[in-house]
Amino acid sequence: MSNSDFPYATPRAISGVDECSFYHTMEIPGIGTVEGLWDLRGAEELFLGRVDLAGKRVLEIGPASGALSFFMEQKGAEVVALDLDEHQDWDVVPYAGVDYQGWQRERRSRLTSLNNGFWLAHRAHDSRTRVLYGSVYAIPPEVGRFDIALLSCVLLHLRDPFLALQKTAALVDDTVIITETFYPHFMLNFFSEAAMRIGIHLPVSAFIPRTQRPEMGTWWGLTPEVIRRFLEVLGFSDQRTIYHYRARHQGRRQLMYTIVGRRTTQAET
């Protein structure tokens, strides 16, 4: 099966924003500004690790509303985006006594409106980004190989972030870009944020769920060092890290980090 024959999702014909919800605040041609939880405008280059995208084939895991998808296209990349739709289940934290099935039904409804927002923007941007709906744990090899993979604010939402990264990296010949939220208060609390940033490197992750404030879709707080170790194990040992404050989450400035890993060990075939 060739890449051109692969059964990517058929673009949806969405008539207006009333059918949509948005994860990203974006400027959509012909529509104007739509409001989302995250505003990456002006921070796109930082989220992408200032990697040269021209002529590159990019696998983006979790595009949400597509803010980075369309930006990468504008920089000359060919983008394939893998995401969930209403037919897949989210990695839900299985709190005892919580109506898990009810939450999944509500989540599927939100996924439909979120996917609609992506397709509305896709059409408005005259985008060529192709979308594959499915699990990051089971990416079909028929999708082909990639120069670059991007996982932006994805790993913290997955039950098994290493497995997801392993499955993604197996399809990548050169570069993996990972951006995550920096949560110093979820790490070892005797280290200050400043100390963590200037050189204390601990390969630790914090388990976020707690019964006092159920967070159904967030599993982990990940230190930069644990991400670097993940990448090193998978053969991406040439690394650099960028810390940045330019993105906003629900109107508040958020400290993020982006790690760019270059492949130094030949991929298994």
Residue, then its C-alpha position, 0 to 999 in steps of 0.5 A: m500500500s502506498n502513502s497516497d493510497f493509505p486510508y486517511a480521514t476524509p475531510r469534513a464539510i463543516s459549515g460554521v463555528d457553531e459545530c466546533s470547539f477549539y483547543h487553540t486560539m487561532e486566526i482562521p481565514g474568512i472567520g477571524t479569531v476563535e478562542g481556545l484553551w491554549d494560545l500559541r500565537g507567536a510561540e510556534e517556533l519555540f514549540l517546534g524547537r526552531v527546527d527547519l521544516a522546509g521539505k520535511r515529512v512530519l508526523e504530528i501526534g495530537p494536532a487538536s485544532g491544528a495550530l501547529s499543523f498549519f504553521m508547519e505547512q506554511k514553513g514547507a512541511e508535509v504533515v500527517a497528523l494522528d489524532l483521536d475521534e469519537h470512535q477511539d477511547w481516551d486514556v482515562v484515569p480509572y478513578a474508583g466510583v467515577d462514571y467512566q462510561g459516562w465520561q467517555r460518552e461526553r468525551r466522544s461528543r467533545l472530540t467530535s466538535l474538536n475534530n470539526g474545528f480542525w476541519l473548519a480551519h483545514r478548509a479555510h487554510d486550504s491545507r494539505t495536512r492529512v489526518l489519520y484517526g487511531s491510537v498512538y500505541a498502534i500506528p500502522p506502518e503503512v503510513g510510511r516513514f518521517d523525517i520529523a515527529l512532533l508530540s506537543c503536550v501529548l505525553l502527560h495525557l497518556r497512560d504509557p508515555f514511553l510506549a507512545l514515544q517508542k511507537t512514534a520514534a520507530l517511524v522517524d529517521d531524523t528528529v523527534i520534537i517533544t514539548e511539555t508543560f513544566y510543572p515544578h510544583f508536581m516535582l520534588n518540592f524542595f527544588s525551586e523552579a529556577a534550580m531545576r532550570i539551571g542544571i538539576h537534572l532528575p529523570v523523574s515523573a510525578f503521578i498527577p491523579r488524586t481523588q480530591r480533584p479528579e483529573m480524568g485525562t492527565w496522568w503525568g508531570l514529566t521532568p525534562e530529564v526523563i524525556r531526555r532519557f526516553l529519547e536516549v534509550l530510543g536512539f535520539s542522543d543528540q539533544r537540545t532543550i529550550y525553555h519558553y514562557r510565550a504560550r498562554h493557557q486560559g490567559r495565563r503565561q505558562l512555562m514550557y520546555t521543548i526537547v529536540g532529539r536527533r537520531t544517533t542510532q540506526a532505527e530497527t527495521 
